[in-house]
Amino acid sequence: MPTYDNTNSGVLWKNSRKEKPTQPDFQGTIELGHDILQDLSQKFKDKEKTEIRVSAWTKQKKDGEDFYSLSIQKHIPKEKYQRGNNAQQESSLNDDEIPF
């Protein structure tokens, strides 16, 4: 049976031991992959801040308890993302190259 790769993912569970309002509502873990760690290390050396994109899905355990499944990625600023898409569009076929 193949094992599940938890790289750059994690979970948040409801904090069942919460007794005071100052304690967290949820707790969990994230497993950081080499790519994220390398980026964070370089930012640390350069004394720069960095952002990490976090995505979450509500899931349910077999006993019905909800939890959040997490995924993290390096943050790509909107400007860089748009530039990449524009470059891809510019490299598309010209009207003269369409075979019909």
C-alpha positions in Angstrom: 0.0 0.0 0.0 1.5 3.4 -1.0 2.2 5.9 1.8 0.7 9.3 1.8 3.1 12.2 1.1 2.5 14.9 3.8 5.0 17.4 2.3 3.8 21.0 2.6 0.5 19.9 4.2 -1.0 19.6 7.6 -4.1 19.5 9.8 -5.9 21.7 12.3 -8.0 20.0 15.0 -10.4 21.6 17.4 -8.6 22.1 20.7 -10.5 19.7 23.0 -8.5 20.9 26.0 -9.5 24.6 25.7 -10.4 26.0 29.1 -9.8 29.7 28.7 -10.6 32.2 25.9 -6.9 33.0 25.6 -6.2 29.4 24.5 -6.4 28.5 20.7 -9.6 27.2 19.2 -7.6 24.9 16.9 -4.2 23.3 17.0 -2.3 21.2 14.5 0.9 20.6 12.6 2.3 21.3 9.1 5.2 19.3 7.5 7.5 21.7 5.6 9.1 20.4 2.5 12.6 21.2 1.2 11.4 23.8 -1.2 9.7 25.9 1.5 12.5 25.4 4.0 15.1 26.5 1.4 13.1 29.6 0.5 12.6 30.5 4.2 16.3 30.0 4.9 17.3 32.3 2.1 14.8 35.0 3.2 16.2 34.7 6.8 19.8 35.1 5.6 18.7 38.2 3.6 16.8 39.5 6.6 13.6 39.6 4.5 10.0 38.9 5.3 8.2 36.2 3.3 4.6 35.1 2.8 3.4 31.5 2.5 0.1 30.8 0.9 -2.2 28.6 3.0 -5.2 26.7 1.7 -7.7 24.8 3.9 -10.4 22.3 3.4 -13.1 21.2 5.9 -13.0 17.5 6.3 -14.7 15.0 8.6 -13.2 12.1 10.6 -14.9 8.8 10.7 -16.5 9.7 14.0 -18.0 12.8 12.5 -15.7 15.4 14.0 -14.7 18.2 11.6 -11.1 19.2 11.0 -9.2 21.3 8.5 -6.8 19.8 6.0 -4.1 22.3 5.1 -1.8 22.9 2.2 1.0 25.5 2.0 2.9 26.9 -1.0 5.4 29.7 -1.6 3.4 32.9 -2.2 3.6 34.2 -5.7 2.8 37.9 -5.8 -0.1 38.8 -8.2 2.2 40.9 -10.4 4.6 37.9 -11.1 1.6 35.6 -11.7 0.1 38.0 -14.2 3.4 38.5 -16.0 3.8 34.7 -16.3 0.3 34.4 -17.8 0.9 37.2 -20.2 4.1 35.6 -21.4 2.3 32.3 -21.9 -0.5 34.1 -23.9 2.1 35.9 -26.0 3.8 32.6 -26.9 0.5 31.1 -28.1 -0.1 30.4 -31.8 -0.6 33.3 -34.2 -3.6 33.3 -36.5 -1.3 32.4 -39.4 -0.2 29.2 -37.6 -3.7 27.8 -37.0 -4.1 24.8 -39.3 -7.7 25.5 -40.4 
